[in-house]
């Protein structure tokens, strides 16, 4: 994944628009898979995944824009979940928790 300034890094905001949730999830999954290790075998959430997940805007995918979220339709939010799970299932489960809150 890249932006106009070159390759995307985890330090850059990943959601500059609401049109790439699957691509962002795939990018994050690569990062998560690289450090899955023992936490993945134990089914635990790697603490190192929390900040990139938060930074990506993923927890706010389904949150209405008027409340600071992305306001995406549920089908788009759900489409990103299996991509995240490819990197780390526990992280994908945590990322999916806010989706139910704003389900319409």
N, CA, C and O atoms as CSV, one atom per row, in Angstrom:
chain,resi,resn,atom,element,x,y,z
A,1,UNK,N,N,0.852,-1.181,0.000
A,1,UNK,CA,C,0.000,0.000,0.000
A,1,UNK,C,C,0.884,1.225,0.000
A,1,UNK,O,O,1.912,1.247,0.677
A,2,UNK,N,N,0.507,2.229,-0.737
A,2,UNK,CA,C,1.306,3.438,-0.784
A,2,UNK,C,C,0.408,4.657,-0.865
A,2,UNK,O,O,-0.792,4.563,-1.123
A,3,UNK,N,N,1.025,5.794,-0.639
A,3,UNK,CA,C,0.316,7.057,-0.791
A,3,UNK,C,C,1.107,7.915,-1.766
A,3,UNK,O,O,2.034,7.411,-2.401
A,4,UNK,N,N,0.775,9.185,-1.905
A,4,UNK,CA,C,1.459,10.055,-2.846
A,4,UNK,C,C,2.911,10.318,-2.465
A,4,UNK,O,O,3.697,10.771,-3.297
A,5,UNK,N,N,3.267,10.043,-1.232
A,5,UNK,CA,C,4.606,10.342,-0.748
A,5,UNK,C,C,5.482,9.096,-0.678
A,5,UNK,O,O,6.544,9.136,-0.058
A,6,UNK,N,N,5.074,8.007,-1.287
A,6,UNK,CA,C,5.876,6.788,-1.263
A,6,UNK,C,C,5.185,5.695,-0.480
A,6,UNK,O,O,3.987,5.785,-0.209
A,7,UNK,N,N,5.939,4.647,-0.109
A,7,UNK,CA,C,5.338,3.517,0.610
A,7,UNK,C,C,4.728,3.940,1.941
A,7,UNK,O,O,5.266,4.796,2.642
A,8,UNK,N,N,3.602,3.328,2.274
A,8,UNK,CA,C,2.912,3.601,3.524
A,8,UNK,C,C,3.711,3.000,4.674
A,8,UNK,O,O,4.224,1.887,4.563
A,9,UNK,N,N,3.815,3.718,5.754
A,9,UNK,CA,C,4.437,3.187,6.965
A,9,UNK,C,C,3.413,3.234,8.078
A,9,UNK,O,O,2.404,3.933,7.977
A,10,UNK,N,N,3.669,2.500,9.126
A,10,UNK,CA,C,2.722,2.414,10.235
A,10,UNK,C,C,2.620,3.739,10.995
A,10,UNK,O,O,1.683,3.936,11.769
A,11,UNK,N,N,3.578,4.648,10.780
A,11,UNK,CA,C,3.548,5.939,11.463
A,11,UNK,C,C,2.657,6.959,10.769
A,11,UNK,O,O,2.376,8.018,11.330
A,12,UNK,N,N,2.212,6.655,9.560
A,12,UNK,CA,C,1.356,7.570,8.825
A,12,UNK,C,C,-0.107,7.200,9.044
A,12,UNK,O,O,-0.426,6.022,9.210
A,13,UNK,N,N,-1.008,8.198,9.047
A,13,UNK,CA,C,-2.430,7.854,9.116
A,13,UNK,C,C,-2.803,6.988,7.918
A,13,UNK,O,O,-2.493,7.334,6.778
A,14,UNK,N,N,-3.461,5.873,8.174
A,14,UNK,CA,C,-3.782,4.953,7.097
A,14,UNK,C,C,-5.104,5.262,6.425
A,14,UNK,O,O,-5.290,4.935,5.253
A,15,UNK,N,N,-6.024,5.884,7.139
A,15,UNK,CA,C,-7.324,6.174,6.549
A,15,UNK,C,C,-7.397,7.619,6.112
A,15,UNK,O,O,-7.898,8.474,6.842
A,16,UNK,N,N,-6.898,7.887,4.927
A,16,UNK,CA,C,-7.046,9.227,4.374
A,16,UNK,C,C,-8.388,9.348,3.671
A,16,UNK,O,O,-8.853,10.455,3.402
A,17,UNK,N,N,-9.006,8.225,3.376
A,17,UNK,CA,C,-10.359,8.198,2.828
A,17,UNK,C,C,-11.022,6.912,3.295
A,17,UNK,O,O,-10.385,6.068,3.927
A,18,UNK,N,N,-12.285,6.770,2.986
A,18,UNK,CA,C,-13.021,5.583,3.408
A,18,UNK,C,C,-13.089,4.542,2.299
A,18,UNK,O,O,-13.917,3.632,2.362
A,19,UNK,N,N,-12.246,4.656,1.298
A,19,UNK,CA,C,-12.354,3.770,0.136
A,19,UNK,C,C,-11.416,2.577,0.169
A,19,UNK,O,O,-11.457,1.756,-0.748
A,20,UNK,N,N,-10.575,2.444,1.179
A,20,UNK,CA,C,-9.576,1.382,1.186
A,20,UNK,C,C,-9.574,0.509,2.436
A,20,UNK,O,O,-8.490,0.134,2.882
A,21,UNK,N,N,-10.704,0.164,3.025
A,21,UNK,CA,C,-10.649,-0.621,4.275
A,21,UNK,C,C,-10.006,-1.991,4.090
A,21,UNK,O,O,-9.298,-2.455,4.983
A,22,UNK,N,N,-10.232,-2.644,2.965
A,22,UNK,CA,C,-9.645,-3.972,2.757
A,22,UNK,C,C,-8.143,-3.857,2.561
A,22,UNK,O,O,-7.387,-4.662,3.105
A,23,UNK,N,N,-7.700,-2.876,1.797
A,23,UNK,CA,C,-6.273,-2.695,1.572
A,23,UNK,C,C,-5.543,-2.359,2.863
A,23,UNK,O,O,-4.441,-2.853,3.102
A,24,UNK,N,N,-6.150,-1.522,3.696
A,24,UNK,CA,C,-5.542,-1.187,4.984
A,24,UNK,C,C,-5.489,-2.435,5.866
A,24,UNK,O,O,-4.488,-2.672,6.543
A,25,UNK,N,N,-6.551,-3.228,5.863
A,25,UNK,CA,C,-6.570,-4.461,6.654
A,25,UNK,C,C,-5.485,-5.418,6.166
A,25,UNK,O,O,-4.833,-6.071,6.981
A,26,UNK,N,N,-5.286,-5.511,4.880
A,26,UNK,CA,C,-4.231,-6.378,4.346
A,26,UNK,C,C,-2.854,-5.886,4.774
A,26,UNK,O,O,-1.991,-6.684,5.138
A,27,UNK,N,N,-2.652,-4.590,4.731
A,27,UNK,CA,C,-1.384,-4.002,5.171
A,27,UNK,C,C,-1.149,-4.307,6.652
A,27,UNK,O,O,-0.066,-4.746,7.040
A,28,UNK,N,N,-2.167,-4.072,7.462
A,28,UNK,CA,C,-2.036,-4.354,8.893
A,28,UNK,C,C,-1.786,-5.836,9.146
A,28,UNK,O,O,-0.984,-6.193,10.009
A,29,UNK,N,N,-2.470,-6.699,8.400
A,29,UNK,CA,C,-2.298,-8.144,8.580
A,29,UNK,C,C,-0.850,-8.555,8.357
A,29,UNK,O,O,-0.333,-9.423,9.061
A,30,UNK,N,N,-0.199,-7.941,7.387
A,30,UNK,CA,C,1.218,-8.238,7.161
A,30,UNK,C,C,2.051,-7.859,8.381
A,30,UNK,O,O,2.945,-8.601,8.788
A,31,UNK,N,N,1.754,-6.711,8.953
A,31,UNK,CA,C,2.475,-6.267,10.146
A,31,UNK,C,C,2.204,-7.206,11.323
A,31,UNK,O,O,3.119,-7.575,12.059
A,32,UNK,N,N,0.937,-7.587,11.490
A,32,UNK,CA,C,0.556,-8.441,12.611
A,32,UNK,C,C,1.154,-9.832,12.473
A,32,UNK,O,O,1.613,-10.410,13.457
A,33,UNK,N,N,1.153,-10.371,11.265
A,33,UNK,CA,C,1.683,-11.717,11.033
A,33,UNK,C,C,3.177,-11.777,11.335
A,33,UNK,O,O,3.683,-12.786,11.826
A,34,UNK,N,N,3.869,-10.694,11.039
A,34,UNK,CA,C,5.316,-10.658,11.256
A,34,UNK,C,C,5.681,-10.761,12.736
A,34,UNK,O,O,6.804,-11.135,13.075
A,35,UNK,N,N,4.747,-10.433,13.605
A,35,UNK,CA,C,5.040,-10.504,15.046
A,35,UNK,C,C,4.045,-11.379,15.807
A,35,UNK,O,O,3.870,-11.217,17.014
A,36,UNK,N,N,3.399,-12.297,15.109
A,36,UNK,CA,C,2.377,-13.149,15.739
A,36,UNK,C,C,2.983,-14.010,16.843
A,36,UNK,O,O,2.519,-13.961,17.983
A,37,UNK,N,N,3.991,-14.783,16.533
A,37,UNK,CA,C,4.738,-15.560,17.511
A,37,UNK,C,C,3.908,-16.266,18.565
A,37,UNK,O,O,2.863,-16.851,18.281
A,38,UNK,N,N,4.398,-16.195,19.772
A,38,UNK,CA,C,3.805,-16.902,20.907
A,38,UNK,C,C,2.367,-16.455,21.181
A,38,UNK,O,O,1.517,-17.285,21.505
A,39,UNK,N,N,2.089,-15.171,21.058
A,39,UNK,CA,C,0.731,-14.678,21.317
A,39,UNK,C,C,-0.267,-15.346,20.389
A,39,UNK,O,O,-1.372,-15.682,20.815
A,40,UNK,N,N,0.095,-15.545,19.136
A,40,UNK,CA,C,-0.787,-16.204,18.186
A,40,UNK,C,C,-1.052,-17.650,18.552
A,40,UNK,O,O,-2.178,-18.134,18.440
A,41,UNK,N,N,-0.019,-18.330,18.986
A,41,UNK,CA,C,-0.191,-19.736,19.393
A,41,UNK,C,C,-1.075,-19.864,20.630
A,41,UNK,O,O,-1.789,-20.853,20.794
A,42,UNK,N,N,-1.020,-18.859,21.495
A,42,UNK,CA,C,-1.816,-18.891,22.726
A,42,UNK,C,C,-3.189,-18.240,22.554
A,42,UNK,O,O,-4.002,-18.258,23.479
A,43,UNK,N,N,-3.449,-17.671,21.387
A,43,UNK,CA,C,-4.730,-17.003,21.158
A,43,UNK,C,C,-4.862,-15.706,21.927
A,43,UNK,O,O,-5.961,-15.321,22.323
A,44,UNK,N,N,-3.743,-15.032,22.139
A,44,UNK,CA,C,-3.747,-13.780,22.874
A,44,UNK,C,C,-3.597,-12.599,21.927
A,44,UNK,O,O,-3.138,-12.746,20.795
A,45,UNK,N,N,-3.984,-11.450,22.399
A,45,UNK,CA,C,-3.823,-10.221,21.634
A,45,UNK,C,C,-2.404,-9.693,21.861
A,45,UNK,O,O,-2.046,-9.351,22.988
A,46,UNK,N,N,-1.602,-9.626,20.807
A,46,UNK,CA,C,-0.274,-9.021,20.973
A,46,UNK,C,C,-0.413,-7.525,21.265
A,46,UNK,O,O,-1.030,-6.791,20.493
A,47,UNK,N,N,0.147,-7.095,22.349
A,47,UNK,CA,C,0.042,-5.696,22.761
A,47,UNK,C,C,0.578,-4.771,21.667
A,47,UNK,O,O,0.094,-3.651,21.507
A,48,UNK,N,N,1.572,-5.238,20.920
A,48,UNK,CA,C,2.179,-4.415,19.868
A,48,UNK,C,C,1.196,-4.107,18.739
A,48,UNK,O,O,1.448,-3.201,17.945
A,49,UNK,N,N,0.095,-4.830,18.648
A,49,UNK,CA,C,-0.879,-4.608,17.571
A,49,UNK,C,C,-1.893,-3.520,17.888
A,49,UNK,O,O,-2.573,-3.025,16.990
A,50,UNK,N,N,-1.997,-3.150,19.138
A,50,UNK,CA,C,-3.045,-2.207,19.547
A,50,UNK,C,C,-2.840,-0.827,18.930
A,50,UNK,O,O,-3.778,-0.267,18.362
A,51,UNK,N,N,-1.650,-0.275,19.029
A,51,UNK,CA,C,-1.409,1.075,18.519
A,51,UNK,C,C,-1.591,1.160,16.996
A,51,UNK,O,O,-2.274,2.072,16.529
A,52,UNK,N,N,-1.005,0.244,16.202
A,52,UNK,CA,C,-1.245,0.319,14.765
A,52,UNK,C,C,-2.724,0.160,14.401
A,52,UNK,O,O,-3.209,0.807,13.474
A,53,UNK,N,N,-3.432,-0.694,15.126
A,53,UNK,CA,C,-4.855,-0.879,14.871
A,53,UNK,C,C,-5.612,0.419,15.141
A,53,UNK,O,O,-6.439,0.848,14.336
A,54,UNK,N,N,-5.323,1.026,16.265
A,54,UNK,CA,C,-5.964,2.307,16.622
A,54,UNK,C,C,-5.597,3.386,15.606
A,54,UNK,O,O,-6.457,4.140,15.152
A,55,UNK,N,N,-4.340,3.452,15.262
A,55,UNK,CA,C,-3.838,4.464,14.334
A,55,UNK,C,C,-4.465,4.325,12.947
A,55,UNK,O,O,-4.611,5.313,12.227
A,56,UNK,N,N,-4.831,3.115,12.579
A,56,UNK,CA,C,-5.399,2.857,11.256
A,56,UNK,C,C,-6.813,3.382,11.097
A,56,UNK,O,O,-7.282,3.577,9.976
A,57,UNK,N,N,-7.488,3.609,12.196
A,57,UNK,CA,C,-8.887,4.014,12.124
A,57,UNK,C,C,-9.837,2.832,12.079
A,57,UNK,O,O,-11.052,3.019,12.013
A,58,UNK,N,N,-9.310,1.636,12.112
A,58,UNK,CA,C,-10.129,0.430,12.008
A,58,UNK,C,C,-11.234,0.338,13.063
A,58,UNK,O,O,-12.352,-0.056,12.731
A,59,UNK,N,N,-10.960,0.688,14.319
A,59,UNK,CA,C,-12.042,0.598,15.311
A,59,UNK,C,C,-13.220,1.520,15.030
A,59,UNK,O,O,-14.311,1.301,15.557
A,60,UNK,N,N,-13.022,2.536,14.220
A,60,UNK,CA,C,-14.106,3.473,13.929
A,60,UNK,C,C,-14.748,3.302,12.567
A,60,UNK,O,O,-15.457,4.195,12.103
A,61,UNK,N,N,-14.514,2.174,11.922
A,61,UNK,CA,C,-15.065,1.978,10.581
A,61,UNK,C,C,-16.573,2.163,10.532
A,61,UNK,O,O,-17.087,2.833,9.636
A,62,UNK,N,N,-17.282,1.581,11.478
A,62,UNK,CA,C,-18.742,1.631,11.442
A,62,UNK,C,C,-19.323,2.801,12.238
A,62,UNK,O,O,-20.532,3.033,12.212
A,63,UNK,N,N,-18.468,3.531,12.938
A,63,UNK,CA,C,-18.942,4.661,13.742
A,63,UNK,C,C,-19.364,5.790,12.791
A,63,UNK,O,O,-18.605,6.158,11.893
A,64,UNK,N,N,-20.554,6.333,12.980
A,64,UNK,CA,C,-21.000,7.430,12.106
A,64,UNK,C,C,-19.999,8.588,12.094
A,64,UNK,O,O,-19.356,8.874,13.104
A,65,UNK,N,N,-19.880,9.236,10.964
A,65,UNK,CA,C,-18.937,10.343,10.821
A,65,UNK,C,C,-19.212,11.464,11.814
A,65,UNK,O,O,-18.281,12.127,12.270
A,66,UNK,N,N,-20.465,11.681,12.151
A,66,UNK,CA,C,-20.781,12.773,13.083
A,66,UNK,C,C,-20.214,12.513,14.478
A,66,UNK,O,O,-20.131,13.427,15.298
A,67,UNK,N,N,-19.820,11.251,14.748
A,67,UNK,CA,C,-19.189,10.896,16.019
A,67,UNK,C,C,-17.699,10.646,15.864
A,67,UNK,O,O,-17.059,10.138,16.785
A,68,UNK,N,N,-17.136,10.997,14.707
A,68,UNK,CA,C,-15.708,10.884,14.505
A,68,UNK,C,C,-15.226,9.604,13.840
A,68,UNK,O,O,-14.021,9.376,13.745
A,69,UNK,N,N,-16.144,8.771,13.381
A,69,UNK,CA,C,-15.763,7.526,12.732
A,69,UNK,C,C,-15.729,7.640,11.224
A,69,UNK,O,O,-15.818,8.734,10.667
A,70,UNK,N,N,-15.597,6.490,10.564
A,70,UNK,CA,C,-15.551,6.444,9.110
A,70,UNK,C,C,-16.942,6.387,8.490
A,70,UNK,O,O,-17.125,6.813,7.350
A,71,UNK,N,N,-17.927,5.867,9.224
A,71,UNK,CA,C,-19.295,5.806,8.733
A,71,UNK,C,C,-19.495,4.855,7.564
A,71,UNK,O,O,-20.366,5.083,6.724
A,72,UNK,N,N,-18.702,3.793,7.499
A,72,UNK,CA,C,-18.830,2.848,6.391
A,72,UNK,C,C,-20.012,1.910,6.584
A,72,UNK,O,O,-20.400,1.630,7.719
A,73,UNK,N,N,-20.588,1.421,5.491
A,73,UNK,CA,C,-21.648,0.415,5.602
A,73,UNK,C,C,-21.094,-0.859,6.246
A,73,UNK,O,O,-19.907,-1.162,6.122
A,74,UNK,N,N,-21.945,-1.581,6.918
A,74,UNK,CA,C,-21.514,-2.787,7.627
A,74,UNK,C,C,-20.839,-3.793,6.695
A,74,UNK,O,O,-19.870,-4.444,7.085
A,75,UNK,N,N,-21.341,-3.924,5.471
A,75,UNK,CA,C,-20.737,-4.900,4.554
A,75,UNK,C,C,-19.271,-4.561,4.277
A,75,UNK,O,O,-18.451,-5.468,4.140
A,76,UNK,N,N,-18.932,-3.288,4.192
A,76,UNK,CA,C,-17.540,-2.884,3.973
A,76,UNK,C,C,-16.696,-3.134,5.216
A,76,UNK,O,O,-15.541,-3.550,5.118
A,77,UNK,N,N,-17.273,-2.880,6.375
A,77,UNK,CA,C,-16.563,-3.132,7.628
A,77,UNK,C,C,-16.264,-4.620,7.794
A,77,UNK,O,O,-15.154,-5.012,8.156
A,78,UNK,N,N,-17.272,-5.428,7.524
A,78,UNK,CA,C,-17.105,-6.872,7.678
A,78,UNK,C,C,-16.142,-7.453,6.653
A,78,UNK,O,O,-15.461,-8.438,6.941
A,79,UNK,N,N,-16.071,-6.872,5.479
A,79,UNK,CA,C,-15.162,-7.367,4.441
A,79,UNK,C,C,-13.701,-7.235,4.866
A,79,UNK,O,O,-12.860,-8.014,4.418
A,80,UNK,N,N,-13.393,-6.279,5.709
A,80,UNK,CA,C,-12.011,-6.086,6.166
A,80,UNK,C,C,-11.611,-7.082,7.255
A,80,UNK,O,O,-10.423,-7.352,7.432
A,81,UNK,N,N,-12.569,-7.623,7.975
A,81,UNK,CA,C,-12.262,-8.498,9.106
A,81,UNK,C,C,-11.479,-9.766,8.733
A,81,UNK,O,O,-10.488,-10.066,9.398
A,82,UNK,N,N,-11.875,-10.517,7.706
A,82,UNK,CA,C,-11.090,-11.709,7.360
A,82,UNK,C,C,-9.657,-11.376,6.947
A,82,UNK,O,O,-8.739,-12.169,7.152
A,83,UNK,N,N,-9.485,-10.202,6.369
A,83,UNK,CA,C,-8.132,-9.784,5.989
A,83,UNK,C,C,-7.274,-9.564,7.228
A,83,UNK,O,O,-6.122,-9.994,7.275
A,84,UNK,N,N,-7.834,-8.898,8.227
A,84,UNK,CA,C,-7.106,-8.713,9.487
A,84,UNK,C,C,-6.790,-10.050,10.143
A,84,UNK,O,O,-5.698,-10.253,10.672
A,85,UNK,N,N,-7.749,-10.949,10.102
A,85,UNK,CA,C,-7.577,-12.256,10.751
A,85,UNK,C,C,-6.449,-13.068,10.125
A,85,UNK,O,O,-5.877,-13.936,10.784
A,86,UNK,N,N,-6.123,-12.799,8.865
A,86,UNK,CA,C,-5.002,-13.493,8.236
A,86,UNK,C,C,-3.700,-13.180,8.965
A,86,UNK,O,O,-2.785,-14.004,8.986
A,87,UNK,N,N,-3.615,-12.002,9.559
A,87,UNK,CA,C,-2.417,-11.613,10.296
A,87,UNK,C,C,-2.437,-12.081,11.727
A,87,UNK,O,O,-1.435,-12.585,12.233
A,88,UNK,N,N,-3.576,-11.919,12.393
A,88,UNK,CA,C,-3.715,-12.347,13.778
A,88,UNK,C,C,-5.200,-12.364,14.127
A,88,UNK,O,O,-5.856,-11.322,14.125
A,89,UNK,N,N,-5.716,-13.527,14.420
A,89,UNK,CA,C,-7.151,-13.684,14.683
A,89,UNK,C,C,-7.599,-12.919,15.925
A,89,UNK,O,O,-8.685,-12.339,15.931
A,90,UNK,N,N,-6.785,-12.910,16.971
A,90,UNK,CA,C,-7.165,-12.198,18.195
A,90,UNK,C,C,-7.287,-10.700,17.950
A,90,UNK,O,O,-8.191,-10.049,18.474
A,91,UNK,N,N,-6.380,-10.160,17.156
A,91,UNK,CA,C,-6.434,-8.742,16.841
A,91,UNK,C,C,-7.671,-8.431,16.006
A,91,UNK,O,O,-8.323,-7.410,16.220
A,92,UNK,N,N,-7.993,-9.297,15.063
A,92,UNK,CA,C,-9.190,-9.093,14.243
A,92,UNK,C,C,-10.451,-9.138,15.109
A,92,UNK,O,O,-11.392,-8.379,14.877
A,93,UNK,N,N,-10.470,-10.019,16.096
A,93,UNK,CA,C,-11.629,-10.104,16.975
A,93,UNK,C,C,-11.801,-8.801,17.763
A,93,UNK,O,O,-12.915,-8.296,17.904
A,94,UNK,N,N,-10.706,-8.270,18.265
A,94,UNK,CA,C,-10.768,-7.003,19.000
A,94,UNK,C,C,-11.198,-5.869,18.073
A,94,UNK,O,O,-11.999,-5.018,18.461
A,95,UNK,N,N,-10.670,-5.856,16.852
A,95,UNK,CA,C,-11.034,-4.814,15.889
A,95,UNK,C,C,-12.510,-4.885,15.530
A,95,UNK,O,O,-13.118,-3.860,15.222
A,96,UNK,N,N,-13.091,-6.064,15.565
A,96,UNK,CA,C,-14.493,-6.232,15.209
A,96,UNK,C,C,-15.471,-5.885,16.316
A,96,UNK,O,O,-16.662,-5.712,16.055
A,97,UNK,N,N,-14.997,-5.781,17.535
A,97,UNK,CA,C,-15.901,-5.512,18.653
A,97,UNK,C,C,-16.695,-4.218,18.502
A,97,UNK,O,O,-17.896,-4.229,18.772
A,98,UNK,N,N,-16.093,-3.102,18.086
A,98,UNK,CA,C,-16.896,-1.879,17.945
A,98,UNK,C,C,-17.912,-1.929,16.810
A,98,UNK,O,O,-18.838,-1.118,16.780
A,99,UNK,N,N,-17.757,-2.866,15.878
A,99,UNK,CA,C,-18.682,-2.919,14.752
A,99,UNK,C,C,-20.122,-3.131,15.189
A,99,UNK,O,O,-21.043,-2.559,14.606
A,100,UNK,N,N,-20.313,-3.937,16.194
A,100,UNK,CA,C,-21.666,-4.238,16.652
A,100,UNK,C,C,-22.343,-3.039,17.321
A,100,UNK,O,O,-23.568,-2.925,17.300
A,101,UNK,N,N,-21.567,-2.172,17.898
A,101,UNK,CA,C,-22.121,-1.036,18.624
A,101,UNK,C,C,-22.950,-0.141,17.714
A,101,UNK,O,O,-24.014,0.336,18.108
A,102,UNK,N,N,-22.468,0.087,16.506
A,102,UNK,CA,C,-23.135,1.010,15.599
A,102,UNK,C,C,-23.860,0.303,14.458
A,102,UNK,O,O,-24.121,0.909,13.419
A,103,UNK,N,N,-24.181,-0.956,14.642
A,103,UNK,CA,C,-24.889,-1.697,13.610
A,103,UNK,C,C,-26.270,-1.091,13.410
A,103,UNK,O,O,-26.980,-0.802,14.373
A,104,UNK,N,N,-26.646,-0.900,12.139
A,104,UNK,CA,C,-27.968,-0.314,11.854
A,104,UNK,C,C,-28.855,-1.369,11.277
A,104,UNK,O,O,-30.014,-1.097,10.963
